[in-house]
Amino acid sequence: MNSIKHLFPANPGFSGALKYYRAFCNFSLNSSKLRRVEVQSPEQEVVIALGSNVGDRLHNFHEAMQLMKKSGIHITRHGCLYETEPAYVTDQPRFLNSAVRAVTKLGPHELLGNLKKIEKEIGRTDGIRYGPRPIDLDILFYGKFRVSSDILTVPHERIWERPFVMAPLMDLLGSTIDNDTVGYWHSFSAHSGGLVEAWKKLGGESLVGKEGMRRVLPIGNQLWDWSQKTSIMGILNLTPDSFSDGGKFQSVEAAVSQVRLMISQGADIIDIGAQSTRPMASKLSAEEELHRLLPILEAVVGMPEMEGKLISVDTFYSEVASEAVSKGAHLINDISAGQLDPNMYKVVANLKIPYIAMHMRGDPCTMQNNENLQYDDVCKQVASELYSRVGDAELAGVPAWSIIIDPGIGFSKKTADNLDILMGLPTLRAEMARKSLAVSHAPLLIGPSRKRFLGEICSRSAAVERDPATVASVTAGVLGGANIVRVHNVRDNLDAVRLCDAMRIHRSLA
């Protein structure tokens, strides 16, 4: 006889147990065997782990998430992406691992059936246990329920011994528990102290960055571990009216020459902008921006010197983003974090590329208006507002593992605000972590280069005279945790970044 399946919330009391029993389970006799009939449940929040080590691992993840959406599993939050050594059966390729939070009306066994169907559609077979597979989908949590049956145990019984599961699971939490269900997940553990204590006992953050487990961001054809060194993003303005170098690089020849120079000086990323975003700049249409951008983008993509380098396009138009990526751009840098084009999140999600989300209030014409310059605590408010926009991007399908955050130095900020941000990057990350550890772990970009506040402090009215102050601000930012610096002068800032990286490495080894 089949065993009776049990499905109850933790400590529900008799009336609560009876209520959930009636809501979720009916039993009937069929051919002298007791058979469980699962009915549709109220919407529940679930956690699903993803793993892949066969074929195009990232493509397998994206395909699995699309199929989940079609089957009634709506993803609301993503963990970071980890490349990990295989466990149990070690003679196999390295895995990609992550986890997602989602809501669904599927009952737990119906959810399991749908996930198994997705695994088969993507090509998983009944190979050896813990062996290679194109996709592996495990239910870690299902609402506040414990499920015990001959085919399903929830919470997943081996969570606590697997760093490659615990790391993305922790990413899905915030340091401030935001609802009862997540509070239950957080506290439910074989260890006192809940998930946090279980994670610490495994080794916690000290495990990340080692050979066995790297936190990575997929970009171009590589998995980028941004913890290894600070990256230099060189600025290429194609505009006639940018505050620093407007009009210098509008021709293809001049632009290519400048890119060649920045690459020779050590740039890792070239950020191409065809729309001025200085205060009160006139706004181009998407068509005008593309007309200015595409000839130069195509020329830069074709440069031999760009081998192994990345191209970012600075735009707030989804149409420009889509066309730029089709021509070879690797990532999109959006000063508005999706606020100036309602289609941006959906387009970026479909493009499956990294997305730089920057904090700004208003637009370039209004960002320095008095109402946009009011902060009680600039680091906390920037973190909260930026997190809200990243959360909207996640709901639209942009995974947290593809997001880079930028606090927007110089955009809707006073001089004092910019200083507070430069000195307060750890605070900004900590505020992000209150809502989502995944977002707090994202690569952090700063762009203080030649900004007006540096001129005000150092009495340098000409933007090109602000390079020493830029070096100082970049130094402060990198020592505070910045992973990418966006600069005009690559050579001098590279020296500052190398010194800061050496200091950070030395401190970690001390």
C-alpha positions as CSV (number, residue, x, y, z in Angstrom):
1,M,0.0,0.0,0.0
2,N,1.2,3.5,-0.8
3,S,2.3,5.5,2.2
4,I,0.1,8.4,3.4
5,K,1.6,11.7,2.6
6,H,1.7,14.4,5.3
7,L,1.5,18.1,4.7
8,F,1.3,20.4,7.7
9,P,2.7,23.8,8.7
10,A,5.1,23.9,11.6
11,N,3.3,23.8,15.0
12,P,-0.1,24.7,13.7
13,G,-2.2,23.5,16.6
14,F,-5.1,21.1,16.2
15,S,-7.5,23.5,14.5
16,G,-4.7,24.8,12.2
17,A,-3.7,21.3,11.3
18,L,-7.2,20.4,10.5
19,K,-7.7,23.5,8.4
20,Y,-4.5,22.9,6.3
21,Y,-5.3,19.2,6.0
22,R,-8.7,20.0,4.5
23,A,-7.2,22.7,2.2
24,F,-4.5,20.6,0.8
25,C,-5.3,16.9,1.1
26,N,-8.1,14.6,0.2
27,F,-7.8,10.8,0.4
28,S,-9.7,8.2,-1.5
29,L,-9.6,4.4,-1.9
30,N,-8.7,3.2,-5.4
31,S,-8.3,-0.5,-6.1
32,S,-7.8,-1.2,-2.4
33,K,-4.9,1.3,-2.3
34,L,-4.9,4.6,-0.4
35,R,-4.3,7.4,-2.9
36,R,-3.6,11.0,-2.3
37,V,-5.5,13.6,-4.3
38,E,-3.9,17.1,-4.1
39,V,-6.1,20.0,-4.7
40,Q,-5.1,23.6,-5.7
41,S,-3.6,25.4,-2.7
42,P,-3.7,29.1,-1.9
43,E,-0.7,31.0,-3.3
44,Q,2.5,30.0,-1.5
45,E,6.0,31.3,-1.6
46,V,8.6,28.7,-2.4
47,V,12.4,28.4,-2.8
48,I,13.8,26.4,-5.7
49,A,17.5,25.6,-6.2
50,L,19.0,25.4,-9.7
51,G,22.1,23.5,-10.8
52,S,23.7,22.7,-14.2
53,N,27.0,21.3,-15.4
54,V,26.1,19.9,-18.9
55,G,25.9,22.0,-22.1
56,D,25.4,25.8,-22.0
57,R,24.8,26.0,-18.3
58,L,23.5,29.6,-18.2
59,H,21.1,28.9,-21.1
60,N,19.8,25.9,-19.2
61,F,19.0,28.2,-16.3
62,H,17.2,30.8,-18.4
63,E,15.2,28.0,-20.2
64,A,14.2,26.5,-16.9
65,M,13.1,29.8,-15.5
66,Q,11.0,30.5,-18.6
67,L,9.4,27.1,-18.4
68,M,8.7,27.7,-14.7
69,K,6.9,30.9,-15.5
70,K,4.7,29.1,-18.1
71,S,3.8,26.4,-15.6
72,G,2.5,28.8,-13.0
73,I,5.7,29.4,-10.9
74,H,6.3,33.2,-10.8
75,I,9.8,34.1,-9.8
76,T,10.2,37.2,-7.6
77,R,13.8,37.1,-6.5
78,H,17.0,35.5,-7.6
79,G,20.2,34.5,-5.7
80,C,23.7,35.2,-6.9
81,L,25.3,32.9,-9.5
82,Y,28.0,30.5,-8.3
83,E,30.4,28.3,-10.1
84,T,31.2,25.3,-7.9
85,E,33.2,22.2,-7.8
86,P,31.1,19.0,-8.0
87,A,30.1,17.3,-4.8
88,Y,29.7,13.6,-4.0
89,V,30.7,12.5,-7.6
90,T,33.8,14.6,-8.2
91,D,34.8,13.4,-11.7
92,Q,32.5,15.7,-13.7
93,P,32.4,19.3,-14.9
94,R,32.0,22.3,-12.6
95,F,28.4,23.4,-11.8
96,L,26.6,26.6,-12.0
97,N,24.3,27.0,-8.9
98,S,21.7,29.5,-7.8
99,A,18.3,29.6,-6.2
100,V,15.1,31.6,-6.7
101,R,12.1,32.7,-4.6
102,A,8.8,32.3,-6.4
103,V,5.0,32.2,-5.7
104,T,2.8,29.5,-7.0
105,K,-0.7,28.0,-6.6
106,L,0.6,24.6,-7.4
107,G,0.5,22.1,-4.5
108,P,3.9,20.7,-3.4
109,H,3.6,17.4,-5.3
110,E,2.2,19.1,-8.4
111,L,5.1,21.6,-8.2
112,L,7.5,18.7,-8.0
113,G,5.9,17.0,-11.0
114,N,6.2,20.3,-13.1
115,L,9.9,20.7,-12.1
116,K,10.6,17.1,-13.1
117,K,8.9,17.7,-16.4
118,I,11.0,20.8,-17.0
119,E,14.2,18.8,-16.2
120,K,13.2,16.3,-18.9
121,E,12.4,19.0,-21.5
122,I,15.8,20.4,-21.0
123,G,17.4,17.0,-21.5
124,R,17.9,15.5,-18.1
125,T,17.9,11.7,-18.0
126,D,18.0,9.2,-15.1
127,G,21.8,9.1,-15.0
128,I,23.8,8.3,-11.9
129,R,22.8,10.0,-8.7
130,Y,24.7,13.3,-8.2
131,G,26.1,12.9,-11.7
132,P,26.2,15.3,-14.6
133,R,23.0,16.9,-15.6
134,P,21.8,19.8,-17.8
135,I,19.5,21.0,-15.1
136,D,18.6,20.0,-11.5
137,L,15.6,21.7,-9.8
138,D,15.0,21.0,-6.1
139,I,12.3,22.4,-3.8
140,L,14.0,23.8,-0.7
141,F,11.0,25.4,1.0
142,Y,7.3,25.4,0.3
143,G,5.5,28.1,2.2
144,K,5.6,27.4,6.0
145,F,4.9,23.8,5.4
146,R,6.8,20.6,6.1
147,V,6.2,17.9,3.5
148,S,7.1,14.3,4.0
149,S,6.3,11.6,1.4
150,D,7.9,8.8,-0.4
151,I,8.9,11.2,-3.2
152,L,9.3,14.6,-1.6
153,T,10.7,16.0,1.7
154,V,10.5,19.7,2.4
155,P,12.5,21.5,3.7
156,H,15.0,19.7,1.6
157,E,16.8,17.3,3.9
158,R,20.4,18.0,2.7
159,I,20.3,21.8,2.6
160,W,22.5,22.2,5.7
161,E,25.5,20.2,4.4
162,R,25.8,21.8,0.9
163,P,27.6,25.2,0.6
164,F,26.5,25.4,-3.1
165,V,22.8,25.3,-1.9
166,M,23.3,27.4,1.3
167,A,25.1,30.3,-0.4
168,P,22.3,31.2,-2.9
169,L,19.6,30.4,-0.3
170,M,21.2,33.0,2.0
171,D,21.2,35.5,-0.9
172,L,17.4,35.2,-1.0
173,L,17.1,36.5,2.5
174,G,17.6,39.9,3.9
175,S,19.3,40.7,7.2
176,T,15.9,42.1,8.2
177,I,13.3,39.4,7.8
178,D,10.5,40.9,5.6
179,N,7.6,38.5,6.2
180,D,6.4,35.6,8.3
181,T,7.2,32.9,5.7
182,V,10.7,34.1,5.1
183,G,11.1,34.4,8.9
184,Y,10.2,30.7,9.1
185,W,12.7,29.7,6.5
186,H,15.3,31.7,8.3
187,S,14.6,30.1,11.6
188,F,14.0,26.5,10.4
189,S,17.3,24.6,10.7
190,A,18.8,21.6,12.3
191,H,21.1,24.2,14.0
192,S,20.2,26.7,16.7
193,G,20.5,30.2,15.2
194,G,18.7,29.2,12.0
195,L,20.1,29.5,8.5
196,V,22.6,32.2,9.4
197,E,24.3,30.0,12.0
198,A,24.1,26.9,9.7
199,W,25.8,28.9,7.0
200,K,28.5,30.2,9.4
201,K,29.2,26.6,10.5
202,L,29.8,25.6,6.9
203,G,32.3,28.5,6.5
204,G,30.0,31.2,5.3
205,E,31.4,34.1,3.2
206,S,34.9,32.7,3.7
207,L,34.0,30.0,1.3
208,V,33.2,32.4,-1.5
209,G,36.0,33.3,-3.8
210,K,38.0,30.2,-3.2
211,E,38.5,27.6,-6.0
212,G,35.6,25.5,-4.7
213,M,33.0,28.2,-5.1
214,R,33.2,31.5,-7.0
215,R,30.4,34.2,-7.1
216,V,30.3,35.2,-10.8
217,L,28.5,37.5,-13.2
218,P,27.9,36.1,-16.8
219,I,29.1,38.7,-19.3
220,G,30.1,38.2,-23.0
221,N,31.4,34.6,-23.2
222,Q,32.9,34.6,-19.7
223,L,32.0,34.2,-16.0
224,W,33.4,37.3,-14.3
225,D,34.6,37.0,-10.8
226,W,34.7,40.7,-9.9
227,S,36.4,40.1,-6.5
228,Q,39.7,39.4,-8.2
229,K,40.6,43.0,-9.1
230,T,38.9,46.3,-9.6
231,S,37.9,46.9,-13.2
232,I,38.5,50.2,-15.1
233,M,35.7,51.5,-17.3
234,G,36.9,54.0,-19.8
235,I,34.5,56.7,-20.9
236,L,33.9,57.4,-24.6
237,N,31.5,60.4,-25.1
238,L,30.1,60.8,-28.7
239,T,28.2,63.9,-27.8
240,P,29.0,67.6,-28.7
241,D,27.9,68.8,-25.3
242,S,29.3,66.5,-22.6
243,F,30.7,68.5,-19.7
244,S,34.3,67.1,-20.0
245,D,35.1,66.1,-23.6
246,G,32.1,67.1,-25.6
247,G,32.7,67.2,-29.4
248,K,36.1,65.5,-29.3
249,F,35.1,62.0,-30.4
250,Q,32.2,62.4,-32.8
251,S,34.0,61.0,-35.8
252,V,34.7,57.3,-36.2
253,E,38.4,58.0,-36.6
254,A,38.7,60.1,-33.4
255,A,36.5,57.6,-31.4
256,V,38.6,54.6,-32.5
257,S,41.8,56.4,-31.7
258,Q,40.5,57.2,-28.2
259,V,39.4,53.6,-27.6
260,R,42.8,52.4,-28.7
261,L,44.5,54.8,-26.2
262,M,42.3,53.7,-23.3
263,I,42.8,50.0,-24.0
264,S,46.6,50.5,-24.2
265,Q,46.5,52.3,-20.8
266,G,44.6,49.4,-19.2
267,A,40.9,49.8,-19.6
268,D,38.8,46.6,-19.1
269,I,35.5,48.1,-20.3
270,I,34.7,50.8,-22.8
271,D,31.5,52.7,-22.0
272,I,30.1,54.4,-25.1
273,G,27.5,57.2,-24.6
274,A,25.7,59.0,-27.4
275,Q,23.4,61.1,-25.2
276,S,24.6,63.8,-22.9
277,T,23.4,63.4,-19.3
278,R,25.0,66.5,-17.8
279,P,22.6,68.7,-15.9
280,M,20.1,70.5,-18.2
281,A,21.3,68.6,-21.3
282,S,18.9,68.5,-24.3
283,K,17.3,65.1,-24.8
284,L,17.8,63.2,-28.0
285,S,15.2,60.8,-29.3
286,A,16.2,57.1,-29.5
287,E,16.5,57.4,-33.3
288,E,18.9,60.4,-33.0
289,E,20.9,58.5,-30.4
290,L,21.2,55.4,-32.6
291,H,22.2,57.5,-35.6
292,R,25.1,58.9,-33.5
293,L,26.0,55.6,-31.8
294,L,25.9,52.8,-34.3
295,P,28.7,53.7,-36.8
296,I,31.2,54.1,-33.9
297,L,29.9,51.1,-32.0
298,E,30.3,48.9,-35.1
299,A,33.9,50.3,-35.6
300,V,34.9,49.7,-32.0
301,V,33.4,46.1,-32.0
302,G,35.7,45.4,-35.0
303,M,38.9,46.6,-33.4
304,P,41.5,43.8,-32.9
305,E,42.5,45.6,-29.6
306,M,39.0,44.8,-28.2
307,E,39.7,41.1,-28.0
308,G,39.0,40.1,-24.4
309,K,37.6,43.6,-23.5
310,L,34.0,44.5,-22.9
311,I,31.7,47.2,-24.4
312,S,29.1,49.0,-22.4
313,V,26.5,51.3,-23.9
314,D,25.3,54.2,-21.8
315,T,21.6,54.7,-22.6
316,F,18.2,54.9,-20.9
317,Y,16.3,53.9,-24.1
318,S,15.3,50.2,-24.4
319,E,15.3,50.5,-28.2
320,V,18.9,51.7,-28.2
321,A,19.8,48.9,-25.7
322,S,18.3,46.3,-28.0
323,E,20.0,47.6,-31.1
324,A,23.3,48.1,-29.4
325,V,23.4,44.5,-28.1
326,S,22.5,43.2,-31.5
327,K,25.6,45.1,-32.9
328,G,28.0,43.6,-30.3
329,A,27.6,45.5,-27.0
330,H,28.0,43.3,-23.9
331,L,26.1,45.3,-21.2
332,I,23.8,48.3,-20.8
333,N,24.5,51.2,-18.5
334,D,21.2,52.9,-17.6
335,I,21.5,56.2,-15.5
336,S,17.8,56.0,-14.7
337,A,17.6,52.3,-13.6
338,G,14.6,51.9,-15.8
339,Q,12.7,55.0,-14.8
340,L,12.9,56.8,-18.1
341,D,11.7,53.9,-20.3
342,P,9.0,51.5,-19.0
343,N,10.2,48.8,-21.4
344,M,13.8,48.7,-20.3
345,Y,13.5,45.9,-17.8
346,K,11.6,43.6,-20.1
347,V,14.1,44.3,-22.9
348,V,17.1,43.7,-20.7
349,A,15.5,40.5,-19.4
350,N,15.0,39.2,-23.0
351,L,18.6,40.2,-24.0
352,K,20.0,38.2,-21.0
353,I,22.8,40.7,-20.5
354,P,24.3,42.5,-17.5
355,Y,22.5,45.7,-16.5
356,I,24.0,48.6,-14.6
357,A,21.3,50.2,-12.6
358,M,22.2,53.8,-11.4
359,H,20.5,55.9,-8.8
360,M,19.0,59.2,-10.0
361,R,15.9,61.2,-9.1
362,G,14.1,62.9,-12.0
363,D,15.9,63.2,-15.3
364,P,19.0,65.1,-16.4
365,C,16.9,68.3,-16.7
366,T,15.3,68.0,-13.3
367,M,17.8,66.0,-11.2
368,Q,19.4,69.0,-9.6
369,N,16.1,70.6,-8.7
370,N,15.7,71.4,-5.1
371,E,13.0,68.7,-4.5
372,N,15.4,66.0,-5.9
373,L,18.2,67.0,-3.6
374,Q,16.5,66.4,-0.2
375,Y,18.0,63.6,1.8
376,D,17.8,62.8,5.5
377,D,20.5,60.1,5.2
378,V,21.8,59.9,1.6
379,C,23.4,56.4,1.8
380,K,20.3,54.8,3.3
381,Q,17.9,56.5,0.9
382,V,19.9,55.9,-2.2
383,A,20.2,52.2,-1.2
384,S,16.4,52.0,-0.5
385,E,15.5,53.7,-3.8
386,L,18.0,51.8,-5.9
387,Y,16.9,48.5,-4.3
388,S,13.3,49.2,-5.2
389,R,14.2,49.6,-8.8
390,V,16.4,46.5,-8.8
391,G,13.4,44.6,-7.3
392,D,11.2,45.8,-10.1
393,A,13.8,44.6,-12.6
394,E,13.9,41.2,-11.0
395,L,10.1,40.9,-11.2
396,A,10.4,41.7,-14.9
397,G,12.9,38.8,-15.3
398,V,16.3,40.4,-14.8
399,P,18.1,38.1,-12.4
400,A,20.1,39.6,-9.5
401,W,23.2,37.8,-10.9
402,S,23.1,40.1,-13.9
403,I,22.8,43.4,-12.0
404,I,25.6,45.9,-11.3
405,I,24.7,48.8,-8.9
406,D,25.8,52.4,-9.2
407,P,24.9,55.0,-6.4
408,G,24.9,57.8,-9.0
409,I,27.6,60.2,-7.8
410,G,26.8,63.6,-9.2
411,F,23.2,62.8,-10.2
412,S,20.6,64.4,-8.0
413,K,23.3,64.9,-5.3
414,K,24.8,67.9,-3.6
415,T,28.5,68.1,-2.9
416,A,28.0,66.9,0.6
417,D,25.9,64.0,-0.6
418,N,28.6,62.9,-3.0
419,L,31.2,62.9,-0.2
420,D,28.9,60.9,2.0
421,I,28.5,58.3,-0.7
422,L,32.2,58.0,-1.4
423,M,32.8,57.5,2.3
424,G,29.7,55.4,2.9
425,L,29.8,52.6,0.3
426,P,30.0,50.0,3.1
427,T,26.9,51.6,4.6
428,L,25.1,51.5,1.2
429,R,25.9,47.8,0.9
430,A,24.7,47.1,4.4
431,E,21.4,48.9,3.7
432,M,20.9,46.8,0.6
433,A,21.6,43.7,2.6
434,R,18.6,44.5,4.9
435,K,16.4,43.6,1.9
436,S,18.4,41.3,-0.2
437,L,21.8,39.8,0.4
438,A,22.1,39.0,-3.3
439,V,21.7,42.7,-4.3
440,S,24.2,43.7,-1.6
441,H,26.7,41.3,-3.1
442,A,26.4,42.8,-6.7
443,P,29.3,44.5,-8.3
444,L,29.4,48.2,-7.3
445,L,30.3,50.8,-9.9
446,I,31.3,54.5,-9.1
447,G,31.7,57.3,-11.5
448,P,33.1,60.4,-9.8
449,S,35.4,61.3,-12.8
450,R,35.9,65.0,-13.3
451,K,32.5,65.8,-11.7
452,R,31.5,69.3,-10.7
453,F,31.7,68.6,-6.9
454,L,35.5,67.9,-7.3
455,G,35.9,71.3,-9.0
456,E,34.0,73.0,-6.2
457,I,36.1,71.4,-3.5
458,C,39.5,71.9,-5.4
459,S,38.7,75.2,-7.1
460,R,39.1,73.7,-10.5
461,S,36.6,75.2,-12.9
462,A,37.9,73.2,-16.0
463,A,36.8,69.5,-16.0
464,V,40.2,68.4,-17.4
465,E,42.0,69.9,-14.4
466,R,40.1,67.5,-12.0
467,D,42.1,64.4,-12.7
468,P,44.1,64.4,-9.5
469,A,40.9,64.9,-7.5
470,T,39.4,62.0,-9.5
471,V,42.3,59.8,-8.5
472,A,41.7,60.6,-4.9
473,S,38.0,59.9,-5.1
474,V,38.6,56.6,-6.9
475,T,41.0,55.6,-4.2
476,A,38.5,56.3,-1.5
477,G,35.8,54.4,-3.4
478,V,37.9,51.3,-4.1
479,L,39.0,51.1,-0.5
480,G,35.4,51.4,0.4
481,G,34.4,48.4,-1.8
482,A,33.9,49.7,-5.3
483,N,34.5,47.0,-8.0
484,I,34.3,49.1,-11.2
485,V,35.5,52.7,-11.6
486,R,34.2,54.8,-14.6
487,V,36.9,57.3,-15.6
488,H,38.1,59.6,-18.4
489,N,41.8,59.3,-17.5
490,V,42.5,55.6,-17.6
491,R,46.3,55.7,-17.1
492,D,46.4,57.6,-13.8
493,N,43.4,55.9,-12.3
494,L,44.8,52.5,-13.1
495,D,47.8,53.2,-10.9
496,A,45.5,54.2,-8.1
497,V,43.3,51.1,-8.5
498,R,46.4,48.8,-8.6
499,L,47.6,50.2,-5.4
500,C,44.2,49.9,-3.7
501,D,43.9,46.3,-4.8
502,A,47.3,45.5,-3.5
503,M,46.4,47.1,-0.1
504,R,43.1,45.1,0.0
505,I,44.9,41.8,-0.8
506,H,47.6,42.6,1.8
507,R,44.9,43.4,4.4
508,S,43.1,40.1,3.7
509,L,46.3,38.1,4.2
510,A,47.3,39.8,7.4
